[in-house]
């Protein structure tokens, strides 16, 4: 009988499952989705492939689990930050601040690696659904702010946030990236940017 390294069998199994998920995420981020196989994950976690199959019956099951677990922790942090924010402008700031700080901790990397992978269509659709759910508070805050074209504005903010996370990934200091990102957001949302029509050239 395998040695139990926890107080109960249930706790032992929970620890092993978590170790397998962490190993799968490490492989995903470093090598891509195609490298996430039961054999590779078991080797990374120090378990036989047969042990992996007690928890996940295929590579697809491993990826599906990563997809489902890539968002909840970040969403919990977002919910806490947004609950403490007063008004839509503060919620936008809180959303962006939390996402950049999570990015600095690497929390977005599994989802980013999944987005860059050639996933099964059902897995990709579920990933996009979870991404939309995560973006919903930002879209709602922009809507509540009453700016023109709130849907487009939220999309543009999402692009700016993606750029901020990319910069952090490339080694830019998170505090510097966050300060500059918020500055651009404030200029764009609160009337400090170019006036409507300014790009059309001077008036005759």
N, C-alpha and C positions, 0 to 999 in steps of 0.2 A: 504494500500500500504506500502511495507517495507520502512523503513527509509533509505534515500540515504546519505551515509557518504562521498560524494565527490562532486566536482563541477558539474559533468555531470553524467548521467546514464552510459555512456560508461566507464568513469573512475571508477565509482563504481563497475561495473562488472569486469573490469580489476583487481581491487584490490582484489575482492572476489576470482577470479580465481587464482591469485598469492597466496593468503592465503591458498587456498585449495591445491595447489601444494606443498607449503612449509610444510603443515601438512602431506601430503602424503609422502614426503621425510623423515620427522622426524620419521614417523611410519615405513617406509621401513628400515631405518638405524638401528632403535632400535629393531624391531620385525620381519623383513623379509617381503617378498613380499606377502605372504598369509594373512598378517594382514592388508594390504592396501585394505580396503573396503569402499564404499561410506558412510556407517554409521560411521565407525571409523574415517574417514577423516573429515566428517562433525562435529563430536563431538570434535575432536582436534581443528578444526578451529572455533568452536562456531556457526555452522550453522546446520540447520535441514537437514536430509538426502534428503528430497525433493528438497532443495536448491542445493545440490551437483549435482543432476541429471540435473539441468539446464545447467551445464557446462560439466559434464562427465556422460555418460550413463551407465557406468559399471566400475568395478575394473580394467578390462583389458584396458579401455580407460585411466584411471588414470596412470597405469604403462607405457602405450605407450607414454604418455605425459612426464613422468619422463625420459624415455629413450631418447626422442628427446631433452630434455632440460638439460641432464646431461653433455653434451659435449661443447656446444657453448661458454660458458663463459671461460672455460679453453682454448679452441681453440683460442679465441680472444687474451688471454694473451700470448699464445705461439706464435701466429703470430706476435705480437708486439715485443716480445723478439728476435725472429729469424730475423726479418727485421733489427734489430740493430746489428746483429752479422756479422762479416767480415770473411768469409771463412768457410769451412765445420767443422773444429775442433771447432771453436767458436760457430757454430750453435749447435753442439752436447752439448757443455757446457751449452749454453743458454736453450736448450730443457730440459736437466736434472735439471738445477737450477730452472727453472720455475715450472716444475712438482713437485719437492720436496717442494717448497714454497707453491704451491697450495695445496699439500697434508697436509702441516702443518695447513692450514686454513680449512681442511676438505672437499675440493672441490671434491675429488675423491670418497668420501664415498658412494654417491648414486649409481654410476656406479659399485663400488665394491660390494655393497649389491645386486644389480641386477645380477651381474655375479655369485654370490653364490646362487641365487634363482632358483627354478624350473619353468622357464618361458615357455610360449607357444613357440613352435619352430620358428614361424615367428618373435616373439619379440626377441628371442635370436639371430636369424640371423641378425636382424636390429642392435642389440646391438654390435655384432661382427663387422658389417660393419662400425659403427661409431668408434669403437675402432681402426680398421685398418686405417681409415681416420686420426685419431689423431696421430697414430704412423708413418704415411707416411713421415712427415718432418724429423724424426729421421733416418728412413731408407734411405731417399734421401741424408742426410748429410753423413752417413756412406759410401754410394755408391760413393759420390763425393770425399771422403777422399782417396779412392784408396787402402783400406786395402784388404788383402786376404779374400775370402769368405764373402763378405759384407752382404749377407742375414743372414747367421749364426751369424755374428758379431752383427748385429742389434738385432737379437733375444736374444743374450746373454746380450746385454745392456738393453733390455727390462726386462729381468729377474732380473738384478741388480737393475734397477729402482723400480721394484715391491718390492724387498727386502728393499730398502730404504724407500719406502712408508709404508711398514709394520712396520719397526723400528720406524718411526715417530708416527704411530698410537699407538704403544705400549709405547710411552712416551719419546723416545730418543730425545734429543735436535735437532731441524731441522738443525741448523748450523753445528753441529758436524756430523750429518748424511750426509749432503751435502758435507762437506769438504772431508770426507772419501770416499764417492762415486766418487767424481771427481778425487781423487787421484788414485783409482783403475782403473777408465776409462783411465786416462792419461798413467798409467803404461801399460795397455793392448793395447792401440791404438798407442802409440808413441815409441814403441821399448824398453821400460824399463822393460817389463815382461820377462818371460822365453823364451829362444831362441827356434825357431821351432825345434822339434825333441828332445828337452831336456828331455821330459818324457820317451823317448825310452831307456834311460840309457846311460852310458858312451860308447864312441867309442872304438872298439877293438884295 
